[in-house]
Each structure stands twice: as C-alpha cells, then as structure tokens.
Amino acid sequence: MTKALRGPVRLGSYTYLPAPAEKHSARGVLMRGGLPVTLEATEEILQEFMDRMNSLESDVSRRWVGADAWFRLSPAE
C-alpha cells in the first residue's frame, strides 16, 4: 500500500492516523478512545506492521468465506 493511499486503520480499540503523504516532517498518530497514545516505535515500523496485519486479516477473511461456502455445499453424511 503506498503512503498516498493510506487512511485511518482500526485495530481493536486503537486507530492509527497516518501522516499526510505530502507532509514529510509530520508523523502519524495512534488514538485510543479519542486520545493520542505515545508511540514506542517509529511510524515506519508501526505502519509496516499495520499494513501486514491488514493483509493477513483480508487473507483470513477470504479463506473463511471460501471454507464457509465449501461446508455449505458439501453433502451431508
């Protein structure tokens, strides 16, 4: 995912708001309950982690739908 296309990402009770692509000096913000959370990692590492988690979530969702369809279509024994 390119930086220009990144938008807010929700993971559990946290929301990550990436810095605008055109503002190189700005940093993203991690929010919980509407309040900012101090980041213990750099934005780049956090963004990479969240991109990978979103990719994994999409993959699991796709597989889950495929497995659900397979179970519904298999003959009952």
C-alpha positions as CSV (number, residue, x, y, z in Angstrom):
1,M,0.0,0.0,0.0
2,T,1.5,3.3,-0.9
3,K,1.7,6.2,1.5
4,A,-0.6,8.3,-0.6
5,L,-3.4,5.7,-0.3
6,R,-3.1,5.1,3.4
7,G,-6.1,6.1,5.5
8,P,-7.1,5.6,9.1
9,V,-6.5,2.0,10.2
10,R,-8.5,0.4,13.1
11,L,-7.0,-2.5,15.1
12,G,-9.2,-3.4,18.1
13,S,-9.7,-0.3,20.3
14,Y,-6.9,1.6,18.6
15,T,-7.0,3.7,15.4
16,Y,-3.8,4.8,13.6
17,L,-4.0,8.0,11.6
18,P,-1.0,8.2,9.2
19,A,0.7,11.5,8.5
20,P,-0.4,13.1,5.2
21,A,1.8,11.9,2.3
22,E,2.7,15.5,1.3
23,K,3.9,16.4,4.8
24,H,7.3,14.6,5.2
25,S,8.1,16.0,8.6
26,A,4.7,15.1,10.1
27,R,4.1,11.9,12.0
28,G,1.1,9.7,12.3
29,V,-1.0,9.5,15.5
30,L,-2.2,6.4,17.4
31,M,-5.5,7.0,19.1
32,R,-7.5,5.1,21.7
33,G,-10.8,6.4,22.9
34,G,-10.3,9.7,21.1
35,L,-7.0,10.4,22.9
36,P,-3.5,10.2,21.4
37,V,-1.2,7.3,22.6
38,T,2.5,7.8,22.9
39,L,4.2,5.6,20.3
40,E,7.1,3.4,21.4
41,A,8.1,2.5,17.8
42,T,8.8,4.7,14.8
43,E,5.9,5.4,12.5
44,E,7.5,3.5,9.6
45,I,7.7,0.3,11.7
46,L,4.2,0.7,13.0
47,Q,2.8,1.4,9.5
48,E,4.5,-1.7,8.1
49,F,3.1,-3.8,10.9
50,M,-0.4,-2.5,10.4
51,D,-0.2,-3.0,6.6
52,R,0.8,-6.6,7.2
53,M,-1.9,-7.2,9.8
54,N,-4.5,-5.8,7.3
55,S,-3.2,-8.1,4.6
56,L,-3.4,-11.1,7.0
57,E,-6.9,-10.1,8.0
58,S,-8.0,-9.8,4.4
59,D,-6.5,-13.2,3.6
60,V,-8.1,-14.9,6.6
61,S,-11.5,-13.3,5.7
62,R,-11.2,-14.5,2.1
63,R,-10.3,-18.0,3.2
64,W,-13.1,-18.1,5.8
65,V,-15.7,-17.2,3.2
66,G,-14.3,-19.9,0.9
67,A,-14.4,-22.5,3.7
68,D,-17.9,-21.5,4.7
69,A,-19.1,-22.0,1.1
70,W,-17.3,-25.4,0.9
71,F,-19.1,-26.6,4.1
72,R,-22.5,-25.4,2.9
73,L,-22.1,-27.2,-0.4
74,S,-20.7,-30.5,0.8
75,P,-23.1,-33.3,1.0
76,A,-24.3,-34.4,4.5
77,E,-23.3,-37.8,5.6
